């Protein structure tokens, strides 16, 4: 006589977690939120041990979701599906924070661009150079990647910056790049490059409003620090 096979124990647990989520999302612990997220990728496994392992390794939910790809790949249980999910989540997060560009938000503080830049670049393993563009009323009209480099260097030429600004008919630009090592303080090379760009931009009546150096944990503003 055939006996009915019992469903895996984690299915009932996952259902209870989802019920708690819908009842009061803030009541869930960080590992439970991560466990539910992983459940959409690793459907046929108990994800609690993996969620707790990720939090232990990376210190927080934010740390786990923004960890470098090579670090994530070294965690047992993180396969191609999980990496695809994390990449998709990060892209959605970045686009969410780029909404100010689509709304032509008025730029009245460096935080607007810094938040957008950190969502897009903060966790990147390679240095990238981007620029935000504004019109004569300081409304954001564009957000463009200029170059992608290595872990500590990205090659940028002033003519590229000027060309992009002219193409967008921008009145001003905010220069942005990331420091994958995690320290947002600019190097001497960063400062010299900023001066070169500002000088070249003045020749074509384009304002360099700021240069932001961003990381996952913070940012540095040349304008705020009196370096521009």
N, C-alpha and C positions, 0 to 999 in steps of 0.2 A: 504494500500500500504506500502510495506516494504521500509525502508530507509536504506541507506548504513551507516554502523557504521564507525565513524571516528577512525583512528588508534591513539593509545596513543601519547600524545604530545612529550614524551621523545624519541620516536623512531626517529622522524625527527631531534631532537636535537643531538642524538647520532650519526646519520649519518653525520651531519655537523661537529661534533667533529672529527670523523674519517677522513673526507676530510681534515680538518685542520692538523691533525696528518700527513697525507701523504704529504701534501704540505710543512709543516715546523714544525717538531716535537718539536723543542725548543721553539716555540711560545706558546705552551700550558702551562697554569698555573699548579701548582702542583696538585690542586684539580681536574683539568680536566684529568690529567694523571691517577690519582687514580680512578676517575669516570669511565673512559674507562676500566680500569682493572676490576673494580667491575661489569661492564656490561657483562663480560663474565661469571660471576657467577650468578648475579641477573638479568637475562635476561628480566624479565617482571616487571621491576620497574624503577622509576626515581632514579638514584644513586647519583645525585648531593648533596642532603642533607646529605647522609651518608658519602660521601667523605669529605665534609666540616667538619662534626662532628669529623671524625677521625683525620684530620689535627689539629683541635682545641684541641682535647684531648692530642695528642701525639707530637704536636709542629712542625712536618715536615713530608714530604713524607717518609723519612728514618725511622723516629720514628714510623710511622704508620705500615710500613712493618716489622719492627723489634720488635714491641711491644710484650710483653709476652702474651701467650695464654689466661691466666686467665683475663688479662686486655681487650683483644679483645672480649672475650666472654661476657663481661659486657656491650658492646656497642649494643644498640637496632639496629637490622637489620643485625647483624653478626650471621649467622647461620652455620650449618655444612658445607654447600657448600663453604662458604667464608673461613672457617678454613682450609678446604682441599686445596683450592687454595693457601692460604698463605703458608701452609706447602710445597706444591709443588714448589712454587716460591723460597722459602728459600733453598730447596734442589738443585734446578737448579743453584742458585746463589753460593752456596757452591762448587758445582762441577766445575763451571766455574773458580773459584779461585784456585781450586786444579789442574788445568792444569799444573803448573810447575812440579809436581811430574811425570805426564805422559810424560812430555818432558825432564825429567832428568835434570832440570835446575841447573845451577851452583849456589851454595849458596855463595854469596859474601856480603850479608847484612842480618840483622834480618828481614827487611821489607818483604822479600819474604815469609817467613814462617808466619810472623805476619799477613799479609794480608789474607793468606790462612786460618789461624786459626780463625781470627775474622769473616770471612764469615761463617765458620762452627760452631763456638762456641759462638761468641759474644753475641747473643741474647738468648742463652740457659737459662732456668730457673734452671737447675741443674748443679752442678760443674762436669766437665769431665776432664779427663787427657788423652792427646794424645802425640805422639812423631813422629817427622820427622826423617828419617834415611838417611844418606849420605854414599857414597863410599869413597875410598881413595882420589879421586879428588874433594871431597865436592859437588858431584852431588846428587840431591835428588833422592832416589830410593824407598822411602816408606813413607806412612802417615797412622799411625795405632792408633786406639783407645785402650787405656790401661784399663780405668775403667770409670764408671759413678757413681756419688754419689748423695748427697743431695744438698740443696741450698747453703751450705757453706763448704762442705767437700766431698772429694773423697778418698777412701782408695787405696793406691798404695804400693806395695812391691818392693824393689830393684830387687829381683830375676825376677819379671815380666819384668822390663825394660831390664835387661841383656838378658833374654831369647828371647825377641823379636829382640833385636839387633843381637844376634848370629844367629837366624833363618834366618834373612835377609842378613847375612854376611856383616853387616854394619860396617864401620870404625868409624863412629861418629853418635851422636844423638843430636837432639834439643828437649828438654822437653817443653811441652806446657800444660797449664791448664787455665781455665776461672774463673773469679770471677763474679757470677751472680749479686752481689750487685752493680757492676758498678765501683768499685775502683780497678785499676790494681796494686796498690802497694802491694808487697808481705808481708805476715805475717812472724813472727819469725819462725813459723812451716815450711813455704815454704822454707825459707833460710836454715834451718837445714836439711830438706829433700834433698835439692839440693846438699849440701855438702856430705851427705851420698851416694847419687847416683853417684856423681863424683868420690868418693873414691872407690866404688864398681866397677865402670866401668874401672878404671885404672888397676884393677887386671886382667882384661881380654882384655886389650889393646883396649878399646873402648873409644873414646873421647866424652866428654859431651861439646858440642860447646856453648850451651846457654840454658837458661830456660826462656820461655816467659809466662807472665801472661796477658791474653787478656780480653777485654770487648768490648761491641759494639762501644764504643767511643775512644778506644786507647789500648795501650799495654805497658808493662814494660819488659825490657831486662836485665837479670842478667849480661850478658856479657858487655853490653854497660855501665852499672852502676858500673863495676869493682867488682862485687860480685861473680865472678866465675873464 
